[in-house]
Amino acid sequence: MDKLHFDRTDYSVVVKNRAPPPSSWKWEIYRAGRSSPVKQSSVFFHTMVTANRAGKEALKQLLGKLR
C-alpha cells in the first residue's frame, strides 16, 4: 500500500490569547482543512513571543514524527 502524501505546509502554529493575564497565551497546531487543533500547549505563556517559539518547536517535533 502506498504511503499517504505528507506536506509540511499543511501544518501551522497559531498563538491565541486563551486566559486572563499574566499567563494568557497558548500555541495550537492546525492542519489544513481542520477546524480543531491537532495539538496544543498544555501550559500558558506570559508572552505571545514565547508561546510562538514553543509552538514552532512543537511543530518541528510533530513533523519529525510524521515522516
C-alpha positions as CSV (number, residue, x, y, z in Angstrom):
1,M,0.0,0.0,0.0
2,D,1.3,3.5,-0.9
3,K,2.1,5.9,1.9
4,L,-0.2,8.9,2.1
5,H,1.3,12.2,0.7
6,F,2.7,14.3,3.5
7,D,3.0,18.1,3.0
8,R,4.8,20.1,5.7
9,T,3.0,23.2,4.6
10,D,-0.4,21.7,5.7
11,Y,0.6,22.4,9.3
12,S,0.9,25.7,11.0
13,V,1.3,27.2,14.5
14,V,-1.3,29.7,15.8
15,V,-0.9,31.6,19.0
16,K,-4.1,32.5,20.8
17,N,-5.0,34.5,23.9
18,R,-6.9,32.0,26.0
19,A,-6.8,33.2,29.6
20,P,-6.6,36.4,31.7
21,P,-3.2,37.9,32.3
22,P,-0.4,37.4,33.3
23,S,-0.2,34.0,31.5
24,S,-2.6,34.3,28.7
25,W,-1.0,32.7,25.6
26,K,-1.2,29.2,24.2
27,W,0.0,27.7,20.9
28,E,-2.1,25.4,18.8
29,I,-1.0,23.4,15.7
30,Y,-3.6,23.2,12.9
31,R,-3.7,21.1,9.8
32,A,-5.2,22.5,6.6
33,G,-8.9,21.6,6.3
34,R,-9.4,21.0,10.0
35,S,-11.2,23.4,12.3
36,S,-9.8,21.9,15.6
37,P,-6.1,21.8,16.5
38,V,-4.2,18.6,16.1
39,K,-2.1,19.6,19.2
40,Q,-2.0,22.4,21.7
41,S,0.1,23.6,24.6
42,S,-0.7,22.2,28.0
43,V,0.7,25.4,29.7
44,F,0.1,29.1,29.3
45,F,2.8,31.5,28.4
46,H,3.5,35.1,29.6
47,T,4.0,36.5,26.1
48,M,2.9,35.8,22.6
49,V,6.6,35.5,21.5
50,T,7.5,32.8,24.0
51,A,4.3,30.8,23.0
52,N,5.2,31.1,19.4
53,R,8.7,29.9,19.9
54,A,7.5,26.9,21.9
55,G,4.8,26.2,19.3
56,K,7.3,26.2,16.5
57,E,9.5,23.8,18.4
58,A,6.5,21.5,19.0
59,L,5.6,21.7,15.3
60,K,9.1,20.7,14.4
61,Q,8.9,17.6,16.7
62,L,5.5,16.7,15.4
63,L,6.6,16.9,11.7
64,G,9.7,14.7,12.6
65,K,7.4,12.0,13.9
66,L,5.1,12.1,10.9
67,R,7.9,11.4,8.4
